[in-house]
Amino acid sequence: MRINNPGIIKKGVSKPKMAWFKRLSGISLFLLFYFTALRPFRNQFSQWVVEWITEGNAAKHILEVQIIVRSFVVEYEVWNTLLTVAYIPQFGFFFLLGMLGVIWFLPGLKIYMALIVLQTMFEILILLSLWVGYHYSSAGFVIANLSMVYLSPMVCLGFILFLYLKKKGKI
C-alpha cells in the first residue's frame, strides 16, 4: 500500500547545482592531473625530443642550436635571412585552456578524446617537421613553426567556440 502525501517534498540536489558541481570538480581534477602528471611528463618528453632531433649531423642551413632546459632553439639561414624556431611541446597552455573550456560545457567523451588525439597528431607532425628541418630542409622548420604557433592553439581554442555555438543551437 502506497500513501501519497503532497506535504512531503523530496530533498535532493537540483540539476543546475549538480551541473556546477560537475564542472568545478572536473576542472579541479583536471588541473590536479595537469600540474602533477602531464607537465612533468612534458618536461621528460621534451628532453628526449632534444636528444632525438639533434642526434647526428645538422644540415648546412643550421647556424646554431641552443639547448634549453626542456626545449631547444635553432637558428638557421634561408636566402641570406636569419630565422629562428623554438620547439614548444604540445599539451601546453592552449591545451589547458581548451580542455578547461571543454570541461565547462560538459560534452561527451568523444569531444575530450578528439582534443587529445588532435594534440597528439600535432605533436607527431611537429616532431617529424623538426627532424626534417634539422637534418635536411628548412621547410620542415616552417611547417613546425606554423603548427606550434598558429594551428595547434587555434584548434584548442576552436573547440571552446564549437561547443559554445553548439550549446546556443547555431550548429
Secondary structure, 3 states (H helix, E strand, C coil): CCCCCCCCCCCCCCHHHHHHHHHHHHHHHHHHHHHHHHHHHHHHHHHHHHHHHCCCCCCCCEEEEEEECCEEEEEEEECCEEEEEECCCCCCHHHHHHHHHHHHHCCCHHHHHHHHHHHHHHHHHHHHHHHHHHHCCCHHHHHHHHHHHHHHHHHHHHHHHHHHHHHCCCC
